Amino acid sequence: MLDTFFALAPVFLLIAIGWALKALWLHDEAMWRPAEKLAYFVLIPALVVHDLYNADLASLPFSRMVIALLGAVVIVALALLALRPLLSRILVGGDAGFTSVFQGSIRANFFITLAAAPALLPADGAALVIIAVAFFTVMVNIFAVLVLARWGHDGQADIGALIRRLATNPFIVATLVGIAVNLSTVPVPRVVDSTFALLAAAGLPLALLTAGAGLRLATVGVHLPGIFIASLGKLLILPAVAVGLGTLLGLEASVLAMLVLFHSQPTAITSYVLAKQMGGDHELMAGILTTQTLLAVFTVPVMLAVFA
């Protein structure tokens, strides 16, 4: 477990540095927004394309992995929906609070997973994570928008906007491009490969720094019931369910490790943005995001040691 902790330590240290930079020096929110956009729309897609066209895709067990990955999300999502009347009575924000607990229980910060994958997974493990993120992004966005449209204060079920957002998602587009280049067997010129490699190297550090800058420690103490429920579901229950499904499907240990690494991450930063746009409890969402990120420093190594 100590080896896993030290492998993950640089990832969480970058998040901590991002928080410290925002808190102590670079206070202006306007400075961080362009950095987030640069990472999300340019640098991370470059990493995705670069890793996918260099991977041995034929050797990766996509179908069973995707079933285990998404099946766990469906199980946890259905359980939360069944418990919604009870949860809404417990939570400070009622149904709006439920939407934030829902997002906080099923979404994941894949920047952390991508950064940790090379140290914790075998060769081509990053490619498997990228494919997982593409499928996962489509499903959780649909789930989150539908739940917010039904129970958020300002939710509106704009399916057309959701489809456009998914169709233009830079991660999904980059995944399709990377796979297409890989399958085409067209050689990539060395200068192009080197350029993409340089862009890719900058992507994850910048993404993790901006993730740290987005943490809001002041919101943690206000919404403890919601934070506890979402953190229990996201950091412990969801990866355990995924491993159970993966074991039933006969997945090998390295793929089970990927499932644990993927599902034991804190929730995505975009959950806060979506909650604010569609009438969810965005303050609770900020508390969930911050608390899960702090807890994940300890829970991710433990979950990997126990299940993978």
Summary of the structure (lengths in Angstrom):
residues: 308
radius of gyration: 18.6
end to end distance: 10.5
largest distance: 59.2
contacts: 1106
relative contact order: 0.20
helix: 82%
strand: 0%
